Amino acid sequence: MNRKKINFKNYGIFVVFIVLVIILMILSPNAFAKPRNLINVVKQASINGVLACGMMFVIIAGGIDLSAGSVVALSGVVAAYLAQMQGIPIILPILGALGTGALIGLINGFGAAYAELPPFIITLATMSIVRGAALILSGGSPVFGLQEQFEGIAGISIANVIPILVLYFLLIAVFSGFILNKTVFGRHVYAIGGNSITAKVSGINVKSMLLRVYIICGVFSGIAGLLIASRTMQGSPTVGVGYEMDAIAAVVIGGVSMSGGSGKWYGTIIGALLLALISNGLDILGVSSNFQQIIKGIIIAVAVYLDLRGKKTSA
Amino acid sequence: MKKRIIVGLFLAVSLMMTACGGASDSKTTTAAETKAEAEATTAAGKEASTEKQEVSDVVKDAKAEQFSGAKNEEKKSMALFMSHMTNEFVKTLSSSVQKEAEELGYTGDSFKIYDGKNDVATQVSQIEQAVTLGVDGIIIEPVSTDGIVKAVKDAEKAGVKVVILNQRISDQNAADTFVGADNESTGAALMKKVMEDLDGKGNIVELLGPMGSDGQVGRSKGFDSVLAGYPDVKVIASDSADWDTAKALTLTENWLTSSDIQAVVAQNDGMAVGAAQAVKEAGLTDKIKVYGVDATSDGLNAIVNGGMTGTVSQGTEDQGKISADLCSNLIYGQSVPKEVIATNVVYTKENVNEILKK
């Protein structure tokens, strides 16, 4: 009896998620509950989910990446620029976006690990620099007129049912979970986030670890940028403002501690799904976007509260 | 020591990045300029109102006088204050002002553009700075309809001529003149076209700008005034996507799963492009019409590709050109009309080539 209760509290976020799904199904049986819409929810969670996976690495390692939203814009613009040139192999825009993300991640990592700037500061700086670079490179307006194949990267569905975005999301989520749980690298990520001095003493190269963690986050942000560019068939320099906050929200809702060292990958996935669920469900119910912001804030606070309370009781 | 080298390296990388950015900047500007040149003079030529014709006559006179007088008089200067520089609309607007100003002889140091970065405090201090530096005439595309009124009054007190561009300020009498579009008539022109295309019946959804913004309020008013005459048309959803393409895409996607829709009416082309993409992904391009406002090049491109059905031009280049003309006239002591409104032109697949050719 007692054990059951603890288990229930341990999975507060799942409970919130399932309760919300049930409520929405009751309120909107003809629209929300349709299989096509449920797939839609996962699809809309995908971009934020990919970003959140990258953010999760950084936060578990004890850092934060505020530049993620700007990286989405710059990598999308870079990809769109390359995809604008007709006859160029489609792999180039893909590499361009990922490379852009990796480069910014490298800068963030260098700043945080080697120059020993607080992660909040260095990524705040790159957030501004990268947004500026995206605006300059694009001349301030969206880059469009992309070759048609580019749409195939993220705009298509498998067998007309499963959007390919969902597949990317799942692949990246599972990949992240595998790295964090099954590899030495992953265990080191938790170690440096939990206590970097202990980690250093026990022989982990903390600086190089941090560098790599930021590069992972940069590359994932680059992927998100590529996917948005492909979906909208344009590289917009103003896209992604505030995306880093949604990613952080997903990570935190999922039970990852902001102070680093703990958190589960599947929590982040649920976090991203929960955010998409809220906006999808409320859009369908016709709730204005202004009210949605309030409801979203309340749900974030409640979800994290339940999660924390569950952890305290079980500890 | 080691740390210093690393910091140095880090700074070098950042510098390299900025340098790269700079290099491509010059490239894109030229591209944008050529585009602007190609598109300039598009204007709203066709249905030029009588008021406007008068304006262009005034302008011609001013030009002639100026050039004769310019040699012995000291050089006059003009400054343009933009609310921000991050979308196609403001870019087109500012480049058309600049082009006309250059033609009028305001070149080099005598013409400056300030970017207000969407921050009213920034814009006010920029205006104050220019006035202190002794500018003769200024054109302001306001960040805020209230926040800059005092700066405008101070400028006028200092003898500077003020033209307000695109969005009226709350005390328009403080300035010399206003050049812009009328969002209400633009919204109405678009909705009229939508009603024609739908034969006055069906379900529509509306994608709005940021709630309470000048563009949103005016365009919505225009929408509603037309819709009042069509009882068989139902607006089944209407929400803000903040002028944002990606947001509009998601919102439209959600609406498509829940309802039977014949048309998506967006208040700018950026959102319409996002909606068109959602409609396309759902395989409904033939069944759902998508409309926008502004006639930006991505919107026009979508019309050519069949993703969008129509858009309304608010004569952006025209607005920019006229504001520079009026500002120059004011500087040289000529009287100008209190207000000039650019003409709306609806573009669809049939006439989209007219604007693209130019």
Interface residues (C-beta under 8 A of the other chain):
Chain A: S28 N30 A31 F32 K34 R36 N37 N40 K43 Q44 L103 L106 I107 F110 G111 Y114 A115 E116 I129 G132 A133 L135 I136 L137 S138 G139 G140 S141 P142 F144 G145 G155 S157 P163 I228 R231 T232 M233 Q234 S236 P237 T238 V239 G240 S279 N280 D283 I284 G286 S288 S289 N290
Chain B: K3 I6 V7 L9 F10 V13 S14 M17 T18 C20 G21 G22 S24 D25 T28 T29 A31 A32 M85 T86 N87 E88 V90 K91 M211 A237 D239 S240 A241 D244 T245 A246 L249 T250 L251 E253 N254 W255 T257 S258 S259 G270 V273 G274 Q277 E281 T296 S297 D298 N301
